[in-house]
Amino acid sequence: MKNGLIIGGFLSLFATLANAQGLEQYQSRQTDLTTLAGVFGELHHLRRTCEPRFEADVWRDRMKKLIDLEEPQATDREKMIAAFNTGYRDAQRRHPGCDRRARDYAASRASQGDQIIGRLTTQLRNDEGPELVVGPTRN
């Protein structure tokens, strides 16, 4: 009987740890998504300012696509949209026109966005299990 209680206690502990880890991963993912939304907002202003013919609404469209793909809960969606708008306004205030500093800043923010996307997609690939290979492979 004692062994059953001990095993039950361990299972309960593991379940609690798994839930805590799941919550931590969820919170980390939401933080990354909100940060990415802010980067998209900054890039929306910077790229529209520097390349209006080519990038008019590219970053706004990417933001919409991100929300469509993630299907976040209402509060998380609101945080993402607020971060996008704040990023846009901050970039607009710091870089009202296109100059070398604005272009360099846009490149830096795009690089940070790439890093965030890398973390988000790595987590998804790890959750899905073995990588699916499409097409012929080389040995």
C-alpha positions in Angstrom: 0.0 0.0 0.0 2.9 2.3 0.8 4.4 1.8 -2.6 1.1 2.7 -4.2 1.1 6.0 -2.3 4.7 6.7 -3.2 4.1 6.0 -6.9 0.9 8.0 -6.9 2.8 10.9 -5.3 5.5 10.7 -8.0 2.9 10.6 -10.8 1.2 13.6 -9.2 4.5 15.5 -9.0 5.4 14.6 -12.6 1.9 15.8 -13.8 2.4 19.1 -11.9 5.9 19.6 -13.4 4.6 18.8 -16.9 1.8 21.3 -16.4 4.2 23.9 -15.2 6.5 23.2 -18.1 3.6 23.5 -20.5 2.6 26.8 -19.0 6.1 28.1 -19.2 6.3 27.1 -22.8 3.0 28.8 -23.5 4.1 32.0 -21.8 7.4 32.0 -23.6 5.7 31.5 -27.0 3.2 34.3 -26.3 6.0 36.6 -25.3 7.8 35.7 -28.6 4.6 36.3 -30.6 4.0 39.6 -28.9 7.6 40.7 -29.5 7.4 39.6 -33.1 4.2 41.6 -33.6 6.1 44.7 -32.4 8.9 44.0 -34.8 6.3 43.6 -37.6 4.8 47.0 -36.6 8.2 48.7 -36.7 9.0 47.1 -40.1 5.6 48.2 -41.4 6.5 51.8 -40.8 10.2 51.6 -41.8 9.6 49.6 -45.0 6.7 51.7 -46.1 8.8 54.8 -45.5 11.8 53.5 -47.4 10.3 51.3 -50.0 6.6 52.4 -50.5 6.3 50.9 -54.0 7.3 47.5 -53.0 6.3 47.1 -49.3 3.2 49.2 -48.8 1.3 46.7 -46.7 3.6 43.7 -46.6 4.1 43.8 -42.9 0.5 44.5 -42.0 -0.4 41.5 -44.1 2.2 39.4 -42.4 0.7 40.4 -39.1 -2.8 39.4 -40.2 -1.4 36.1 -41.4 0.4 35.5 -38.1 -2.8 36.0 -36.2 -4.8 33.8 -38.6 -2.2 31.0 -38.2 -1.8 31.3 -34.4 -5.5 31.7 -33.6 -4.6 33.3 -30.3 -7.0 33.7 -27.4 -8.7 37.1 -27.3 -6.4 38.6 -24.7 -3.3 37.4 -26.5 -4.6 38.7 -29.8 -5.2 42.1 -28.3 -1.6 42.1 -26.9 -0.2 41.2 -30.3 -2.2 44.0 -32.0 -1.2 46.5 -29.4 2.4 45.5 -29.8 2.2 45.9 -33.6 0.6 49.4 -33.2 3.1 50.5 -30.6 6.0 49.2 -32.7 4.6 51.2 -35.7 4.2 54.4 -33.6 7.7 54.1 -32.0 9.4 53.6 -35.4 7.4 56.5 -36.8 8.5 58.7 -33.9 12.2 57.7 -34.2 12.4 57.5 -37.9 10.0 59.9 -39.6 11.9 59.7 -42.9 14.1 57.2 -44.6 17.8 57.6 -44.1 20.8 55.4 -43.4 19.9 55.1 -39.7 16.3 54.0 -40.6 17.6 51.4 -43.1 20.1 50.0 -40.6 17.5 49.9 -37.8 15.1 48.0 -40.1 17.8 45.5 -41.0 18.6 45.0 -37.3 14.9 44.5 -36.4 14.4 42.1 -39.3 17.3 40.1 -38.0 15.7 40.0 -34.5 12.5 38.9 -36.1 14.2 36.1 -37.9 15.7 34.9 -34.6 12.2 34.9 -33.0 10.7 33.0 -35.9 13.6 30.5 -35.6 12.7 29.9 -31.9 9.0 29.6 -32.7 9.4 27.2 -35.6 12.1 25.1 -33.7 9.6 24.6 -30.9 6.9 23.5 -33.4 9.3 21.1 -35.2 10.3 19.6 -31.8 6.6 19.2 -30.8 5.8 17.4 -34.1 8.5 14.7 -33.7 10.7 13.5 -36.5 11.2 15.8 -39.5 9.1 14.9 -42.5 11.3 14.7 -45.7 9.6 15.5 -48.9 11.3 14.4 -52.1 14.4 12.5 -52.7 17.3 12.5 -50.2 21.0 12.1 -50.7 23.0 9.5 -48.8 
